[in-house]
């Protein structure tokens, strides 16, 4: 037969089987030749002095060198990276994007599109992430007891309210979502993140996030704090304190937890020793507020009213007018406090959200100059 159309249906099917088998044979031959070349190179490298020292390297370093040797001779579209290679590249990329770009010019590293596709395989939903706590539990088994002491930090940031269709999960995102099915048909314009920070050992790890609406309920926030502390305690960590800003929802949630612990202590022990709260089998957790927000709170209170205090038995009054008087007198060419401006001092111009304007007013230099002027006026 000279034409394919002249063949019978059975002959055509057999010819297709022959073609597939022929392709498989040729592909196997090519793979055999490539395997023999790689085997020869491997045997040659094993006899080299470099391989004698290769076994002494740490596993991440050894994997990185192997990936460079394996992928350096391939084209950009022919490179294939293992999961360990991608995880190592992600750690570099997240540490510094500019450093990753610089290293990519000299080393063979996965492209950023490859890393983004790799990240899409990690399914992380709002709420408390169980995968993170499983890894934390494994890490805690290898840590010293003192290194397990940590603080729980949580803070929120503003978002632009909008809706987004997630085609991978077939859901519309952008509504109030605290995880575990706790959702409401309200637009989410906040992102609340929980993170732990080591006390004796330097480490940071986010453990959960949520997308609340404008005002998260006190019961919801206190329940989230309770759940995170429980999870951390069961994972082997010891939460010694919580740190947050003085947002009304945060203050109300902390007061709720402290009040519940006080009732339980009075019922079981008969006394409550101080400002702390307990969650299940956890130790006493001390609630702390972020120092920058405390400074801004003191400054904002002084803008509205004076502070009366007692020092060494003497009744004293601190007023914002004292700062204004110093600023008004410091008008020479060589000013004593040249960093003070209207944004620091004048109530109508004060930048209330900027921490630096507050810390500069409460600096040691301003304090010492005010003390000198106060002594000179007596």
C-alpha positions, -999 to +999 in steps of 0.1 A: +000+000+000+013+034-010-015+055+006-028+055+041-063+057+029-060+023+011-054+005+044-082-013+063-094+000+097-075-028+114-043-021+095-046+016+105-050+008+142-020-016+140+001+011+122-007+036+150+004+011+176+036+006+157+042+043+155+037+047+193+061+018+200+086+032+176+086+066+194+089+049+227+120+029+215+137+060+202+129+079+234+143+051+255+174+050+235+180+087+239+173+084+277+198+055+278+225+076+261+219+105+285+219+082+315+252+067+304+267+102+301+254+112+335+267+080+350+301+086+335+302+121+349+290+109+383+318+082+384+343+108+373+332+132+400+332+106+427+369+100+421+376+138+424+388+153+457+358+176+457+334+148+465+354+137+494+346+171+511+310+172+497+298+148+524+309+172+551+286+200+539+253+208+555+222+194+536+209+228+523+244+237+510+248+203+494+213+204+477+221+239+464+254+228+449+238+198+433+211+219+418+237+242+403+256+213+388+225+197+375+207+227+359+236+250+348+240+233+314+203+234+306+183+261+289+159+284+308+129+264+297+144+230+303+153+235+340+135+215+366+137+223+403+129+201+433+106+211+461+137+217+484+152+240+457+120+260+455+116+263+493+153+275+495+147+300+467+115+313+484+134+319+516+159+340+497+133+359+477+112+367+508+143+379+527+152+404+499+139+407+464+168+428+453+193+403+467+174+375+448+177+394+415+214+399+421+220+362+429+200+352+399+226+368+376+253+345+389+234+313+400+207+292+385+176+300+405+139+295+398+121+323+382+096+344+402+067+331+381+078+295+391+078+305+428+044+322+425+029+290+410+045+270+437+030+292+464-005+287+449-003+251+459-002+261+495-039+265+506-041+290+534-075+303+543-086+329+569-086+318+605-062+298+626-039+278+603-036+242+615-007+235+591+014+262+608+007+247+642+016+212+631+050+225+620+054+246+652+047+214+672+075+196+653+099+226+658+090+229+695+102+193+701+137+203+691+138+236+711+150+242+746+125+249+773+135+286+776+133+291+739+096+282+739+087+313+758+070+338+735+046+367+732+015+369+711+012+400+689-019+410+670-027+440+650-049+451+621-044+472+590-069+490+568-078+475+534-098+489+505-131+472+505-137+452+473-149+419+460-127+393+442-137+360+425-113+332+434-115+309+404-095+282+421-119+278+450-150+291+431-159+316+458-163+354+461-138+369+485-140+403+502-166+397+529-162+395+567-144+362+573-129+350+606-124+314+595-142+282+604-174+294+587-176+326+607-186+349+579-210+378+574-223+396+543-204+427+554-175+442+533-141+434+550-120+466+552-095+453+578-068+425+580-062+412+615-029+392+618-017+371+648+021+365+652+043+350+679+077+365+688+104+346+708+116+361+741+149+342+747+154+333+711+148+355+681+121+341+659+088+354+644+060+334+629+025+344+618+000+319+630-033+332+616-051+360+599-087+372+594-106+397+574-130+415+597-154+443+589-151+478+602-158+469+638-150+433+650-171+423+680-155+419+714-167+383+718-152+374+684-118+389+691-116+374+726-125+340+711-098+343+685-072+352+712-083+323+733-081+299+704-046+310+694-033+307+730-048+272+733-032+261+700+002+275+710+000+258+744-009+225+729+020+229+704+045+232+733+050+270+734+044+292+765+027+325+758+039+349+784+022+381+772+001+397+745+010+429+727-015+451+708-024+487+703-051+506+722-079+502+697-113+501+714-119+466+702-086+454+715-090+470+749-125+456+752-114+421+743-085+421+768-108+435+796-132+407+788-106+380+791-092+396+823-127+398+839-135+362+831-102+351+847-109+372+877-143+356+882-128+321+879-100+329+903-124+343+929-146+313+925-117+287+928-090+304+948-107+333+964-084+360+951-072+376+919-036+389+921-034+413+891-040+421+855-036+388+837-058+362+821-056+324+816-067+302+788-074+266+797-041+250+808-019+280+799+001+300+823-007+336+833-007+358+802+001+395+808-016+419+784+006+447+773+000+476+750+023+488+723+047+515+737+044+538+707+007+539+711+010+545+748+033+575+741+008+589+716-020+583+742-001+603+768+006+631+744-030+633+732-043+633+768-019+662+776-033+682+746-067+682+763-059+683+800-032+687+826-015+659+845-013+662+883+012+640+901+032+638+933+070+635+933+089+632+966+059+644+985+055+675+963+023+681+942+033+688+906+014+696+874+025+687+839+008+708+811+012+710+774+016+747+778+051+741+792+061+726+759+045+755+740+064+780+762+097+763+755+090+763+718+080+800+719+112+810+737+136+789+716+137+814+687+175+821+685+195+813+654+212+785+672+181+768+686+184+744+716+158+721+701+159+727+663+139+695+656+107+709+672+082+723+647+046+733+646+037+697+639+052+688+673+038+715+695+008+735+682-024+715+690-041+724+657-011+712+637+000+681+656+003+650+635-014+626+659-007+594+640+030+599+636+050+584+664+082+603+657+065+637+665+055+623+699+089+607+708+108+638+698+087+659+722+093+634+750+130+631+742+158+634+768+170+667+753+137+684+756+133+672+791+167+684+802+163+718+787+129+723+803+143+712+836+171+738+833+146+766+824+124+756+853+153+758+878+164+792+864+129+806+868+128+798+905 
